[in-house]
Amino acid sequence: MDIIEAAKEYVANLFLGNAGGHDAAHTLRVYRNALMIEEKERSGDPETVALAALLHDADDHKLFHTENNQNARSFLASHGVDSEKTERIVAAVNSVSFSRNRGKRPDTIEGQIVQDADRLDAIGAIGIARTFAYGGEHGRGPDDSIAHFHEKLLLLKDEMNTETAKAMAEERHAFMLAFLKEYARETRAETPTDQKAADSGVLSDRKPFPLTVKG
């Protein structure tokens, strides 16, 4: 078994039973996104991109109590990856977290690609599905989960690094805006006056329901 297939098997076991949005399926989507971006951008080391994508959540602080990328490093060491390449992979992995890298552009092209690949999986139809899956797992209702769109998801389009990801993000961003408008219409409109207000994103006698964010 080559190292890429071994990494797929490793994360499948690592995330077994996790269905809250950070699962093996998410990892494989990020992996596919990363390979597609790398191929179109024609830059970066393909194996570094692939392994960083596959291991990007292996030490996620929301899921594991590891230090210094212990899970990723152990896997790479067990498959004979040299120290120089390991550090490049780990650097790319560490550039992914939104909360820890807000507004930061990764130093390496591999980091930029994997960061973009992960953020693309946070928006569009799959981003919507993951938001509600994660919210449900943590006891949040739909309205509470909607807040996450304005705290993070609607910001991601303008934080992509590569031209390939920027183009993909435009379409996914538009889909989320359409979803939020329909959500407002269905959940807040009770009268014809409210219906008209919902279409513009503001409801009579209620708090505004924001549909866009600047930036």
Sequence and secondary structure as in RCSB ss.txt:
>XXXX:A:sequence
MDIIEAAKEYVANLFLGNAGGHDAAHTLRVYRNALMIEEKERSGDPETVALAALLHDADDHKLFHTENNQNARSF
LASHGVDSEKTERIVAAVNSVSFSRNRGKRPDTIEGQIVQDADRLDAIGAIGIARTFAYGGEHGRGPDDSIAHFH
EKLLLLKDEMNTETAKAMAEERHAFMLAFLKEYARETRAETPTDQKAADSGVLSDRKPFPLTVKG
>XXXX:A:secstr
  HHHHHHHHHHHHTTT  SSSSHHHHHHHHHHHHHHHHHHT S HHHHHHHHHTTTTT TTT   STTHHHHHH
HHHTT  HHHHHHHHHHHHT  HHHHTT   SSHHHHHHHHHHHHTTSHHHHHHHHHHHHHHTT  HHHHHHHHH
HTGGGGGGG  SHHHHHHHHHHHHHHHHHHHHHHHHHH  SHHHHHHHHHT  TTS         
